Amino acid sequence: MDDLTHKNLETTRGFNYSYYVKLSTTSKPNLLFAHGWPDSAHLWTAQIAHFLSLSYGCIAIDCLGYAGTSKPADPEAYNGEEMAGDVVEILDAEGLDKVILVGHDWGSLLIGKVGLWHPERVFGSIFLVVADRPPAPMDLDQFLVMIKKVMGYEAFS
């Protein structure tokens, strides 16, 4: 990540996004990387080094709720359509019309939403380690207790 510039962007929703960027200076496209749970943009360090060596541009975001990005307590803040809009605001801030999206785990869910709500901004998508989980009701309080028990600390405070 040493070759990338760390930036912060406050979205129109009022959330701060932390991300790392080095744009392509060639005709090669830019890739946007979205990490999974419980991780950060640093998950992609090796992959970014590889793609930069091939003259691709790279953006790695700290997804909402992680690392240097805002961690809203309201579950409604994690609405897929609105988070996709946050990603588009990052693209706009960097002057990018289209990117190749790369997502791992929960990051795959996010990039899927970007492709769904903003297909005109996407050259292509790469989904890595995606779990298949049918929609089901979720008790957020019970989930947070379980996460604290498993991790030994409050990961989403």
C-alpha positions as CSV (number, residue, x, y, z in Angstrom):
1,M,0.0,0.0,0.0
2,D,3.1,2.2,0.1
3,D,2.6,3.1,-3.6
4,L,-0.9,4.4,-3.0
5,T,-2.1,7.7,-1.6
6,H,-4.4,7.5,1.4
7,K,-7.5,9.7,1.1
8,N,-10.7,10.4,3.0
9,L,-14.0,11.4,1.5
10,E,-17.1,12.6,3.3
11,T,-20.1,11.3,1.3
12,T,-23.3,13.2,0.9
13,R,-24.8,10.9,3.5
14,G,-22.2,12.4,6.0
15,F,-20.0,9.3,6.3
16,N,-16.2,9.4,6.0
17,Y,-14.7,6.8,3.7
18,S,-11.0,6.0,4.0
19,Y,-9.4,4.6,0.8
20,Y,-6.1,4.2,-0.9
21,V,-5.6,5.1,-4.6
22,K,-3.2,5.2,-7.5
23,L,-4.9,5.7,-10.8
24,S,-3.7,4.3,-14.1
25,T,-1.6,6.6,-16.2
26,T,-2.0,4.3,-19.2
27,S,-4.9,3.0,-21.2
28,K,-5.4,0.1,-18.7
29,P,-8.4,0.3,-16.5
30,N,-8.6,1.0,-12.7
31,L,-9.7,-1.7,-10.3
32,L,-11.7,-1.0,-7.1
33,F,-11.2,-3.5,-4.3
34,A,-13.7,-4.1,-1.5
35,H,-12.7,-6.3,1.4
36,G,-14.7,-8.7,3.4
37,W,-15.4,-9.2,7.1
38,P,-13.6,-8.5,9.4
39,D,-10.9,-6.8,7.4
40,S,-9.7,-3.6,5.8
41,A,-8.3,-2.3,2.5
42,H,-4.9,-3.7,3.5
43,L,-6.3,-7.2,2.6
44,W,-5.4,-6.4,-1.0
45,T,-1.7,-5.3,-0.5
46,A,-0.2,-8.2,-2.5
47,Q,-2.8,-8.0,-5.3
48,I,-2.5,-4.2,-5.6
49,A,1.3,-4.5,-5.9
50,H,0.8,-7.0,-8.7
51,F,-1.7,-4.9,-10.6
52,L,0.3,-1.7,-10.2
53,S,3.3,-3.5,-11.7
54,L,1.2,-4.2,-14.8
55,S,0.2,-0.5,-15.0
56,Y,-3.4,-0.9,-13.8
57,G,-4.8,1.7,-11.4
58,C,-6.0,0.6,-8.0
59,I,-8.4,1.9,-5.4
60,A,-8.9,0.0,-2.1
61,I,-11.7,1.1,0.2
62,D,-12.2,0.6,3.9
63,C,-15.9,-0.4,3.7
64,L,-18.5,1.2,5.8
65,G,-18.1,0.0,9.4
66,Y,-14.4,-0.9,9.1
67,A,-10.9,0.5,9.8
68,G,-10.7,4.2,9.0
69,T,-14.2,4.5,7.6
70,S,-17.3,5.7,9.6
71,K,-18.9,3.1,11.8
72,P,-22.6,4.1,12.0
73,A,-24.7,2.3,14.7
74,D,-27.9,2.5,12.7
75,P,-28.4,-0.7,10.7
76,E,-30.2,1.4,8.0
77,A,-26.9,3.1,7.1
78,Y,-25.8,-0.3,5.7
79,N,-28.4,-0.2,3.0
80,G,-26.9,-1.8,-0.2
81,E,-28.2,0.8,-2.6
82,E,-26.9,3.7,-0.5
83,M,-23.5,2.1,0.1
84,A,-23.3,1.6,-3.7
85,G,-23.9,5.3,-4.0
86,D,-21.1,6.0,-1.6
87,V,-18.7,4.0,-3.8
88,V,-19.9,6.0,-6.8
89,E,-19.1,9.2,-4.9
90,I,-15.5,7.9,-4.5
91,L,-15.4,7.2,-8.2
92,D,-16.6,10.7,-8.9
93,A,-14.1,12.2,-6.5
94,E,-11.3,10.4,-8.5
95,G,-12.7,11.4,-11.9
96,L,-13.4,7.8,-12.9
97,D,-16.3,6.9,-15.2
98,K,-15.9,3.1,-15.0
99,V,-13.8,0.6,-13.0
100,I,-13.4,-3.2,-12.7
101,L,-14.9,-4.1,-9.3
102,V,-13.2,-6.7,-7.1
103,G,-14.9,-8.0,-4.0
104,H,-14.1,-10.5,-1.3
105,D,-16.7,-12.0,1.1
106,W,-19.0,-9.1,2.2
107,G,-17.1,-6.9,-0.3
108,S,-18.6,-9.0,-3.0
109,L,-22.1,-8.1,-1.8
110,L,-21.1,-4.4,-2.0
111,I,-19.7,-4.6,-5.5
112,G,-22.7,-6.6,-6.6
113,K,-24.9,-3.7,-5.4
114,V,-22.7,-1.2,-7.3
115,G,-23.2,-3.3,-10.5
116,L,-27.0,-3.5,-9.8
117,W,-27.6,0.2,-9.1
118,H,-24.9,1.7,-11.3
119,P,-24.1,-0.7,-14.1
120,E,-22.9,2.2,-16.3
121,R,-19.9,2.7,-13.9
122,V,-18.7,-0.9,-14.2
123,F,-16.4,-2.6,-16.8
124,G,-16.7,-5.9,-15.0
125,S,-16.9,-7.5,-11.6
126,I,-14.8,-10.2,-9.9
127,F,-16.4,-12.0,-6.9
128,L,-14.1,-13.9,-4.5
129,V,-15.1,-16.3,-1.7
130,V,-18.8,-15.5,-1.8
131,A,-21.0,-17.4,0.7
132,D,-24.5,-18.3,-0.4
133,R,-27.0,-17.4,2.3
134,P,-30.7,-17.1,1.6
135,P,-32.5,-14.1,2.9
136,A,-33.6,-14.5,6.5
137,P,-34.6,-12.3,9.5
138,M,-31.7,-11.2,11.6
139,D,-31.5,-10.2,15.3
140,L,-28.8,-7.5,15.2
141,D,-28.4,-7.4,19.0
142,Q,-27.9,-11.2,19.1
143,F,-25.5,-11.0,16.2
144,L,-23.4,-8.3,18.0
145,V,-23.3,-10.5,21.2
146,M,-22.1,-13.4,19.1
147,I,-19.4,-11.4,17.4
148,K,-18.1,-10.1,20.7
149,K,-18.0,-13.7,22.1
150,V,-16.2,-15.0,19.0
151,M,-13.7,-12.1,18.6
152,G,-13.2,-11.2,22.3
153,Y,-14.1,-7.5,21.7
154,E,-16.8,-5.3,20.2
155,A,-15.9,-5.2,16.5
156,F,-18.7,-2.8,15.5
157,S,-18.7,-0.2,18.4
